[in-house]
């Protein structure tokens, strides 16, 4: 019963969040265009190891190891992971806002890119939802390692495509 409710409620929740984000879009500024040029996703690569089980296996093999050490480290790493996820979420929406700005002021509108933006937005929202659920399950011991690579790839794809969009010459002066 509870599993069925979760299977129905989760997609509805993700859809509602995605719709709300489409309505409450962040607005990009010219400073965001400069920010995009310097932006790098490499700072988020550390997320791939924060909730990795290998570190705890090594820790357990060390002299003086006590289980409470691992519990405290796991709790702290989950907190750090959630902070990184919040920052990645903000960066994704900032990149998306820059992309919308570039499309809006572009001499020719790119319908294909608009569809790509929507697809990436949905994939990213689902990815964030899944990662948050995995962090909770990690705390319960059900998911030893959280896979963040697909979410990072989604941000990377949006970043690359947004950088490919040309800016009108009046912005470059």
C-alpha positions as CSV (number, residue, x, y, z in Angstrom):
1,X,0.0,0.0,0.0
2,X,2.7,2.5,1.0
3,X,4.9,1.6,-1.9
4,X,2.0,2.1,-4.3
5,X,1.3,5.5,-2.8
6,X,5.0,6.5,-3.2
7,X,5.0,5.3,-6.8
8,X,2.0,7.5,-7.6
9,X,2.9,10.5,-5.4
10,X,6.6,10.8,-6.4
11,X,6.0,11.5,-10.2
12,X,3.2,13.9,-9.3
13,X,5.4,15.7,-6.9
14,X,8.3,15.9,-9.4
15,X,5.9,17.2,-12.0
16,X,4.4,19.8,-9.7
17,X,7.9,21.0,-8.7
18,X,8.9,21.2,-12.4
19,X,5.8,23.1,-13.3
20,X,6.4,25.5,-10.4
21,X,10.0,26.1,-11.5
22,X,8.8,26.8,-15.0
23,X,6.4,29.5,-13.7
24,X,8.8,31.0,-11.2
25,X,11.8,31.2,-13.5
26,X,15.0,32.9,-12.4
27,X,15.8,36.0,-14.6
28,X,19.3,36.2,-16.0
29,X,21.4,39.4,-16.1
30,X,24.4,40.5,-18.2
31,X,26.6,39.6,-15.2
32,X,25.3,36.0,-15.5
33,X,26.7,35.9,-19.1
34,X,30.1,36.7,-17.7
35,X,29.7,34.2,-14.9
36,X,28.9,31.5,-17.5
37,X,32.2,32.1,-19.3
38,X,34.1,31.4,-16.1
39,X,31.9,28.6,-14.7
40,X,33.2,25.1,-14.3
41,X,31.4,22.0,-13.0
42,X,34.7,20.5,-11.7
43,X,34.0,21.7,-8.2
44,X,31.1,19.2,-8.0
45,X,33.1,16.1,-9.0
46,X,33.8,15.6,-5.3
47,X,30.1,14.7,-4.8
48,X,30.9,11.4,-6.6
49,X,33.1,10.3,-3.6
50,X,31.3,11.8,-0.7
51,X,28.9,9.0,-0.2
52,X,31.2,6.2,-1.5
53,X,31.4,3.1,0.6
54,X,35.1,2.5,-0.2
55,X,36.2,5.2,2.3
56,X,34.3,3.5,5.1
57,X,35.8,0.1,4.3
58,X,39.3,1.6,4.6
59,X,38.4,3.4,7.8
60,X,37.1,0.2,9.3
61,X,40.4,-1.5,8.6
62,X,42.4,1.1,10.6
63,X,43.5,0.5,14.2
64,X,41.4,2.3,16.8
65,X,38.3,2.2,14.6
66,X,35.0,2.5,16.3
67,X,31.6,2.4,14.5
68,X,30.6,5.8,15.9
69,X,33.5,7.3,14.0
70,X,31.9,6.0,10.7
71,X,28.4,7.1,11.7
72,X,29.6,10.7,12.5
73,X,31.6,10.8,9.2
74,X,28.6,9.6,7.2
75,X,26.3,12.1,8.8
76,X,28.7,15.0,8.1
77,X,29.3,13.8,4.5
78,X,25.6,13.6,3.9
79,X,25.2,17.2,5.1
80,X,28.0,18.3,2.8
81,X,26.5,16.4,-0.1
82,X,23.1,18.1,0.4
83,X,24.9,21.5,0.4
84,X,26.7,20.7,-2.8
85,X,23.3,19.5,-4.3
86,X,21.7,22.8,-3.3
87,X,24.5,24.8,-4.9
88,X,24.4,22.6,-8.1
89,X,20.7,23.1,-8.2
90,X,21.2,26.9,-8.1
91,X,23.9,26.8,-10.7
92,X,21.7,24.7,-13.0
93,X,18.9,27.2,-12.8
94,X,21.4,30.1,-13.3
95,X,22.8,28.4,-16.5
96,X,19.2,27.8,-17.6
97,X,18.3,31.4,-17.1
98,X,21.3,32.5,-19.2
99,X,20.3,30.1,-21.9
100,X,16.8,31.5,-22.0
101,X,18.2,35.0,-22.1
102,X,20.5,34.1,-25.0
103,X,17.6,32.5,-26.9
104,X,15.3,35.5,-26.2
105,X,17.8,38.1,-27.5
106,X,19.1,35.9,-30.3
107,X,18.3,37.1,-33.9
108,X,16.8,33.7,-34.7
109,X,14.9,31.7,-32.2
110,X,16.0,28.1,-31.8
111,X,13.0,25.8,-31.2
112,X,15.2,22.8,-31.0
113,X,17.2,24.4,-28.2
114,X,14.0,25.4,-26.3
115,X,12.9,21.7,-26.4
116,X,16.4,20.7,-25.2
117,X,16.0,23.2,-22.3
118,X,12.7,21.7,-21.3
119,X,14.0,18.2,-21.5
120,X,17.1,19.1,-19.4
121,X,14.9,20.8,-16.8
122,X,12.7,17.7,-16.4
123,X,15.7,15.4,-16.3
124,X,17.5,17.6,-13.8
125,X,14.4,17.8,-11.5
126,X,14.0,14.0,-11.6
127,X,17.7,13.6,-10.9
128,X,17.7,15.9,-7.9
129,X,14.6,14.1,-6.5
130,X,16.3,10.7,-7.0
131,X,19.5,11.9,-5.3
132,X,17.6,13.3,-2.4
133,X,15.8,10.0,-2.0
134,X,19.1,8.1,-2.2
135,X,20.7,10.3,0.5
136,X,17.8,9.4,2.8
137,X,18.1,5.7,1.9
138,X,21.9,6.0,2.4
139,X,21.2,7.3,6.0
140,X,19.1,4.2,6.5
141,X,21.8,2.0,5.2
142,X,19.8,0.8,2.1
143,X,22.0,2.6,-0.5
144,X,25.7,2.4,0.2
145,X,26.9,4.5,-2.7
146,X,25.0,7.4,-4.3
147,X,25.5,7.8,-8.1
148,X,25.7,11.5,-9.0
149,X,27.3,11.2,-12.4
150,X,24.0,11.4,-14.4
151,X,23.1,14.6,-12.7
152,X,26.5,16.1,-13.4
153,X,26.3,15.0,-17.0
154,X,22.9,16.8,-17.3
155,X,24.4,20.1,-16.0
156,X,27.5,19.6,-18.3
157,X,25.3,19.1,-21.3
158,X,23.2,22.2,-20.6
159,X,26.4,24.2,-20.0
160,X,28.0,23.1,-23.3
161,X,24.9,23.8,-25.3
162,X,24.4,27.2,-23.7
163,X,27.9,28.2,-24.4
164,X,27.4,27.3,-28.1
165,X,24.6,29.8,-28.4
166,X,25.9,32.9,-30.0
167,X,25.3,36.3,-28.3
168,X,24.1,39.2,-30.3
169,X,26.9,41.6,-31.1
170,X,25.4,44.5,-29.1
171,X,26.1,42.5,-25.9
172,X,29.7,42.0,-26.8
173,X,30.6,45.6,-27.1
